[in-house]
């Protein structure tokens, strides 16, 4: 009998739009990620530099001066600890040049498109699979958090090698060791082995799964508590998404920062260095015992500034691009198929 391709139901406030095909999710996530990183990357560099600083009495007392007495004034200044976001930004610009605020940006730019696409695409696909397996119409907040965690864990496998190169380039001690992205990749591969690129995978999985889980669960709770009005304008809808994404990004950052600190330190360890940090949870205990609880949240301020509003920007761009694709590409293709094709069965 004749069959007609199905078209997604309109989103009238009571029904959910059908998931976009993965190719469109990939493109929407890529555009969202590239937009966010273009605006927020210098804060990521600040975050990493702060996380790599080991707290010790020498950094805050006369011992620091004695330890650096043999160095020139320029060398001592170059190794002085950063005290805040603005202090780090100022010192990078003064000592290294303004372009170094984007040092190490190439690896995340290359990874950002598939990374963000996998985050949102995997979230939709995991959610679709969960609803299909358990015959659910809608996910609860807890289920949305679980789906988000699975999406975050999925993207971690892609992200780890790119993140390791980024961390090595962002480290101030790598300024003379690595002369660019491809020089860094070549030296790591030749001197430390190709498996080094996956150092920190376990802590990266923890970092991404916790952030994504909290992020998507918070967005679900926000949208449930503040449902969109049927006659809301585009600007109102974008503002609502920005607030939801900002709140989700903020809570996600509060939860995952200790794993991020551990990940940065694991990935920045050179082959000849003593193995101090290994798996995530034991490393968190080491940092807590040796440096105190506050050390687990090093880099929190730039992370909050970046991933709070950055999470909102990410969601706004992703939803806007997805909506445009759904209305102008997917629905148009489905409508053309519905009116112009039939097949005998």
C-alpha positions as CSV (number, residue, x, y, z in Angstrom):
1,X,0.0,0.0,0.0
2,X,1.2,3.6,-0.5
3,X,3.4,5.0,2.2
4,X,4.0,8.6,3.0
5,X,7.1,9.9,4.8
6,X,6.3,11.0,8.3
7,X,6.8,14.7,9.2
8,X,7.6,15.9,12.6
9,X,4.8,17.4,14.7
10,X,4.7,21.1,15.2
11,X,5.9,22.3,18.5
12,X,2.7,23.9,19.9
13,X,3.8,23.8,23.4
14,X,2.4,20.3,24.1
15,X,4.4,18.2,21.7
16,X,8.2,17.9,21.4
17,X,9.8,18.4,17.9
18,X,11.3,15.2,16.4
19,X,15.0,14.9,16.9
20,X,17.1,16.4,14.1
21,X,19.0,13.9,12.0
22,X,22.5,13.5,13.4
23,X,24.2,15.4,10.5
24,X,22.1,18.5,11.4
25,X,22.8,18.1,15.1
26,X,26.5,17.8,14.3
27,X,26.4,21.1,12.3
28,X,24.4,23.0,14.9
29,X,26.6,21.8,17.7
30,X,29.7,22.8,15.7
31,X,28.4,26.3,15.1
32,X,27.5,26.7,18.7
33,X,30.8,25.5,20.0
34,X,32.9,27.6,17.6
35,X,30.9,30.7,18.6
36,X,31.4,30.1,22.3
37,X,35.1,29.3,22.1
38,X,35.8,32.4,19.9
39,X,34.5,34.7,22.7
40,X,35.6,32.8,25.8
41,X,39.0,31.1,25.1
42,X,41.3,33.6,27.0
43,X,39.4,32.7,30.2
44,X,40.2,29.0,29.5
45,X,43.9,29.9,29.3
46,X,43.7,31.7,32.6
47,X,41.8,28.8,34.2
48,X,44.5,26.3,33.2
49,X,47.4,28.5,34.4
50,X,45.8,28.9,37.8
51,X,45.1,25.2,38.1
52,X,48.7,24.3,37.3
53,X,50.0,26.4,40.2
54,X,51.0,24.3,43.1
55,X,50.2,26.0,46.4
56,X,53.2,26.1,48.8
57,X,54.5,28.4,51.5
58,X,57.2,29.5,49.0
59,X,54.6,31.2,46.8
60,X,53.4,33.5,49.6
61,X,56.5,34.2,51.8
62,X,60.1,35.2,51.8
63,X,61.0,31.6,50.8
64,X,59.8,32.4,47.3
65,X,62.2,35.3,47.1
66,X,65.1,33.2,48.3
67,X,64.2,30.3,46.0
68,X,64.4,32.7,43.0
69,X,67.4,34.8,44.2
70,X,69.6,33.2,41.6
71,X,67.3,34.1,38.8
72,X,67.3,37.4,36.8
73,X,64.5,39.9,37.5
74,X,62.8,39.0,34.2
75,X,62.9,35.3,35.0
76,X,61.6,35.8,38.6
77,X,58.8,37.9,37.2
78,X,57.9,35.4,34.6
79,X,57.6,32.6,37.2
80,X,55.7,34.7,39.8
81,X,52.4,33.2,40.7
82,X,49.1,34.6,39.3
83,X,46.8,36.1,42.0
84,X,43.6,36.6,40.0
85,X,42.0,36.6,36.6
86,X,43.0,40.2,35.8
87,X,46.5,39.6,37.1
88,X,47.0,36.6,34.9
89,X,45.5,38.4,31.8
90,X,47.8,41.4,32.5
91,X,50.9,39.4,32.9
92,X,50.2,37.3,29.8
93,X,49.7,40.4,27.7
94,X,52.8,42.2,29.2
95,X,55.2,39.3,29.2
96,X,54.1,37.2,26.2
97,X,52.0,39.5,24.0
98,X,48.2,39.8,23.5
99,X,48.1,37.0,20.9
100,X,49.2,34.5,23.6
101,X,45.8,34.9,25.2
102,X,44.9,32.5,22.4
103,X,47.9,30.2,22.7
104,X,46.8,26.6,22.4
105,X,43.5,27.6,20.7
106,X,44.1,25.4,17.6
107,X,43.5,22.0,19.2
108,X,40.2,23.0,20.8
109,X,39.1,24.7,17.6
110,X,39.8,21.5,15.7
111,X,38.0,19.5,18.4
112,X,35.3,22.0,19.1
113,X,33.0,21.2,16.2
114,X,32.8,17.4,16.8
115,X,33.0,17.9,20.6
116,X,29.9,20.1,20.8
117,X,28.2,18.2,18.1
118,X,28.7,15.0,20.0
119,X,27.6,16.6,23.3
120,X,24.3,17.8,21.9
121,X,23.9,15.0,19.4
122,X,24.7,12.2,21.8
123,X,22.4,13.9,24.4
124,X,19.5,13.8,21.9
125,X,20.2,10.3,20.7
126,X,20.7,8.9,24.2
127,X,17.5,10.6,25.3
128,X,15.6,9.3,22.2
129,X,16.9,5.7,22.9
130,X,15.9,5.9,26.6
131,X,12.4,7.1,25.8
132,X,12.1,4.3,23.2
133,X,13.3,1.5,25.4
134,X,11.2,2.5,28.4
135,X,8.2,3.9,26.3
136,X,8.5,7.3,27.8
137,X,6.9,10.4,26.5
138,X,9.1,12.8,28.4
139,X,12.2,12.5,30.5
140,X,12.3,13.4,34.2
141,X,15.0,15.7,35.5
142,X,17.0,12.7,36.9
143,X,16.7,10.9,33.6
144,X,17.8,14.1,31.7
145,X,20.8,14.2,34.0
146,X,21.7,10.6,33.3
147,X,21.4,11.1,29.6
148,X,23.5,14.2,29.8
149,X,26.2,12.3,31.8
150,X,26.3,9.6,29.1
151,X,26.7,12.3,26.4
152,X,29.5,13.9,28.4
153,X,31.3,10.6,28.8
154,X,30.9,9.9,25.1
155,X,32.6,13.2,24.1
156,X,35.4,12.7,26.6
157,X,37.0,10.0,24.4
158,X,37.3,12.5,21.5
159,X,38.4,15.4,23.7
160,X,41.3,13.9,25.7
161,X,44.1,14.1,23.1
162,X,43.2,17.6,22.0
163,X,42.9,18.7,25.6
164,X,46.3,17.3,26.5
165,X,48.0,19.3,23.7
166,X,46.0,22.4,24.7
167,X,47.1,22.1,28.4
168,X,50.8,21.7,27.4
169,X,50.6,24.8,25.2
170,X,48.8,26.9,27.8
171,X,51.3,26.1,30.6
172,X,53.7,29.0,31.0
173,X,56.6,26.5,31.3
174,X,55.8,25.2,27.9
175,X,56.4,28.5,26.2
176,X,59.9,27.7,25.2
177,X,59.5,23.9,25.0
178,X,56.8,23.9,22.4
179,X,56.8,26.3,19.5
180,X,53.2,25.6,18.3
181,X,50.5,23.0,18.0
182,X,52.2,20.7,15.6
183,X,55.6,21.0,17.3
184,X,53.9,20.0,20.5
185,X,52.2,17.0,18.9
186,X,55.5,15.9,17.3
187,X,57.5,16.2,20.5
188,X,55.0,14.4,22.7
189,X,54.7,11.6,20.2
190,X,58.5,11.2,19.8
191,X,59.6,11.7,23.4
192,X,56.7,10.3,25.4
193,X,54.8,7.9,23.0
194,X,51.4,8.1,21.4
195,X,49.6,6.7,24.4
196,X,50.5,9.9,26.2
197,X,47.8,11.7,24.3
198,X,45.2,9.7,26.3
199,X,46.7,10.6,29.7
200,X,43.9,11.9,31.9
201,X,41.2,10.1,30.0
202,X,39.6,8.8,33.2
203,X,39.5,12.2,34.9
204,X,38.3,13.7,31.6
205,X,35.3,11.3,31.7
206,X,34.6,12.4,35.2
207,X,34.9,16.1,34.2
208,X,32.6,15.9,31.2
209,X,30.0,13.5,32.6
210,X,29.5,15.5,35.8
211,X,29.3,18.8,33.9
212,X,27.0,17.6,31.2
213,X,24.8,15.7,33.6
214,X,24.2,18.7,35.9
215,X,24.0,21.0,32.9
216,X,21.2,19.2,31.1
217,X,19.4,18.3,34.4
218,X,19.4,21.9,35.4
219,X,18.1,23.0,32.0
220,X,15.3,20.4,32.3
221,X,14.3,21.7,35.8
222,X,14.4,25.3,34.6
223,X,12.2,24.7,31.6
224,X,9.8,22.7,33.7
225,X,9.6,25.4,36.3
226,X,9.3,28.2,33.8
227,X,7.5,26.8,30.7
228,X,7.7,28.8,27.5
229,X,4.5,30.7,26.7
230,X,2.8,29.7,23.4
231,X,2.9,33.3,22.2
232,X,6.4,34.1,23.4
233,X,8.6,36.2,21.0
234,X,11.9,35.0,19.6
235,X,13.8,37.4,21.8
236,X,12.0,36.1,24.9
237,X,12.7,32.5,23.9
238,X,16.4,33.3,23.3
239,X,16.6,35.1,26.7
240,X,14.9,32.1,28.4
241,X,17.4,29.7,26.8
242,X,20.3,32.0,27.7
243,X,19.3,32.1,31.4
244,X,18.7,28.3,31.5
245,X,22.1,27.6,29.9
246,X,23.8,30.0,32.2
247,X,22.3,28.5,35.3
248,X,23.1,25.0,34.0
249,X,26.7,25.9,33.1
250,X,27.2,27.5,36.5
251,X,26.0,24.5,38.5
252,X,27.9,22.2,36.3
253,X,31.1,24.1,36.8
254,X,30.7,24.0,40.6
255,X,30.5,20.2,40.5
256,X,33.2,19.4,38.0
257,X,36.0,21.8,38.9
258,X,37.9,19.4,41.1
259,X,38.1,16.9,38.3
260,X,39.2,19.6,36.0
261,X,42.1,20.6,38.3
262,X,43.2,17.0,38.5
263,X,42.9,16.5,34.7
264,X,45.1,19.6,34.0
265,X,47.8,18.4,36.3
266,X,47.8,14.8,35.0
267,X,48.0,16.0,31.4
268,X,50.8,18.5,32.1
269,X,53.1,15.8,33.7
270,X,56.1,15.2,31.5
271,X,57.4,11.6,31.0
272,X,60.5,12.2,33.2
273,X,58.5,13.7,36.1
274,X,57.6,11.9,39.2
275,X,54.1,10.4,39.0
276,X,52.2,12.3,41.6
277,X,48.7,12.3,40.1
278,X,47.1,9.2,38.6
279,X,43.4,8.5,38.8
280,X,40.9,11.2,39.6
281,X,39.7,10.4,43.1
282,X,43.1,9.6,44.7
283,X,44.5,12.7,43.1
284,X,41.7,14.8,44.5
285,X,42.6,13.5,48.0
286,X,46.3,14.3,47.4
287,X,45.5,17.9,46.5
288,X,43.2,18.2,49.4
289,X,45.7,16.9,51.9
290,X,48.7,18.9,50.6
291,X,47.1,22.1,49.5
292,X,43.7,22.3,51.2
293,X,40.1,22.3,50.0
294,X,40.4,25.6,48.1
295,X,43.1,24.2,45.8
296,X,40.4,21.8,44.4
297,X,38.7,24.9,43.0
298,X,41.6,26.7,41.5
299,X,40.5,28.4,38.3
300,X,36.9,28.4,39.4
301,X,36.4,32.1,38.8
302,X,37.4,32.1,35.1
303,X,35.5,28.8,34.6
304,X,32.4,30.4,36.1
305,X,32.7,33.5,33.9
306,X,33.3,31.3,30.9
307,X,31.0,28.3,31.4
308,X,28.2,30.2,33.0
309,X,27.4,32.8,30.3
310,X,29.3,30.5,27.9
311,X,26.8,27.7,28.6
312,X,24.0,30.2,27.9
313,X,25.5,31.3,24.7
314,X,26.1,27.7,23.7
315,X,22.4,26.8,24.2
316,X,21.1,29.9,22.5
317,X,23.2,29.3,19.4
318,X,22.5,25.6,19.3
319,X,18.7,26.0,19.7
320,X,18.6,28.9,17.2
321,X,20.5,27.0,14.5
322,X,18.6,23.8,15.2
323,X,15.3,25.7,14.8
324,X,16.4,27.3,11.6
325,X,17.5,23.9,10.2
326,X,14.3,22.2,11.3
327,X,12.1,24.9,9.7
328,X,14.0,25.6,6.5
329,X,15.7,22.3,5.7
330,X,14.2,19.3,7.5
331,X,10.6,20.3,7.4
332,X,10.9,21.5,3.9
333,X,12.5,18.2,2.8
334,X,9.8,16.2,4.6
335,X,7.0,18.3,3.1
336,X,8.5,17.8,-0.4
337,X,8.6,14.1,0.2
338,X,5.1,14.0,1.5
339,X,3.6,15.8,-1.5
340,X,5.8,14.4,-4.3
341,X,6.6,10.8,-3.5
342,X,4.8,7.6,-2.8
343,X,6.0,4.0,-3.0
344,X,4.2,0.7,-3.6
345,X,4.6,-1.8,-0.9
